Amino acid sequence: MDKRLFFEATKRNRDFIGDVLSRIIKKDGLILEIGSGSGEHGVVFQKRFPDIIWQTSDPDSLNRKSIISWIEYEELNKKMPQPLELDVENIPWKITSKLSQSLLGIVSINMIHVTNWDCTIALFKGAGKLLKADQFLLLYGPFKIGNKHTSQSNYFFDNSLKKQNDLWGIRNIEEIAEEAKKNGFIQEDIISMPANNFSIIYRKVYFS
Ligand SMILES: C[S@@+](CC[C@H](N)C(=O)[O-])C[C@H]1O[C@@H](n2cnc3c(N)ncnc32)[C@H](O)[C@@H]1O
């Protein structure tokens, strides 16, 4: 049965995020996506970067079913692995040694503002344990800079998030950078993206 979900924002941001990925994917290997949601990004990036393996994950079973449906719909079964059940807060992440050996980096899109701050802490802790020196963690989404919103629309969006859950909200880039640093990452690049979003590339610099 077709269990595909459709997350509208993915259509607007996938090409731009793909352009950022094309700058940082330099060799064959596997990319682990955290909080893959519907799986629409996963199948698009798998098709755009046929030399890599796109490993999706999500803690939500409806999302994982959607990801499986999208993989089937796009006839990527032979290429793309099934989604992992991965909640960033369950550290250590259950990742096979085969997967971690071929890992190039981790990507998480629009996740950290719709979860509590502990998830951001856990994301960097888990990624810091898994990634080796020179590997990357790419975050995409809206962020605050110097604790200030970068647009009025982000201010309204932040308020609407907090109305849904007072632990959610647009995160401050400097506070994220602190978590990155604690786990052996440098903030390598901040790329301004359409619709007041950013891609932030964190690079693992040492084993922790
Ligand atoms: C706004 S959706 C974004 C989904 C997808 N990345 C996208 O851009 O369409 C947030 C995603 O974070 C996932 N998520 C929530 N809590 C999580 C956690 N503790 N660990 C990993 N992912 C989580 C949700 O299941 C959901 O798929």
The ligand as an ORCA input file, in Angstrom:
! r2SCAN-3c Opt
* xyz 0 1
  C       9.770     19.150     10.590
  S      10.108     17.472     10.381
  C      11.336     17.555      9.103
  C      11.364     16.320      8.289
  C      12.297     16.356      7.082
  N      13.682     16.442      7.492
  C      11.940     17.518      6.199
  O      12.704     18.473      6.106
  O      10.871     17.447      5.587
  C      11.065     17.034     11.831
  C      11.536     15.602     11.823
  O      12.305     15.358     13.006
  C      12.008     14.069     13.465
  N      12.365     13.968     14.888
  C      11.645     14.411     15.958
  N      12.260     14.075     17.100
  C      13.391     13.416     16.756
  C      14.422     12.789     17.498
  N      14.414     12.795     18.848
  N      15.417     12.164     16.830
  C      15.442     12.168     15.476
  N      14.488     12.750     14.709
  C      13.460     13.351     15.340
  C      10.499     13.948     13.217
  O      10.042     12.626     13.265
  C      10.390     14.581     11.845
  O      10.579     13.654     10.827
*
